[in-house]
């Protein structure tokens, strides 16, 4: 399996569909496209569905910490909100 390959823009244009098929089949993990010797794009295959879902759902897991005795079901405000009186801005 070849992991990375570089193409000029002209080569990429001529072989685009083949390169994309190789990325989709995971025969390539990274394609670098250059134009006049400078990198203009880097392509990689998308994550599989399971990885994508894991990254999307629960990506902030562990970033909020609450005391062990904190009751998430009880109100935390001692006073009514302005919206309770029909005012959105003060």
Secondary structure, DSSP 4 states (H G I P E B T S, - for coil): ---EEEEEHHHHHHHHHHHHHHHHTTS-SEEEEEETTEEEEEE-PPPPHHHHHHHHTTTTTTS----TT--TTS---SS--GGGGT-S--
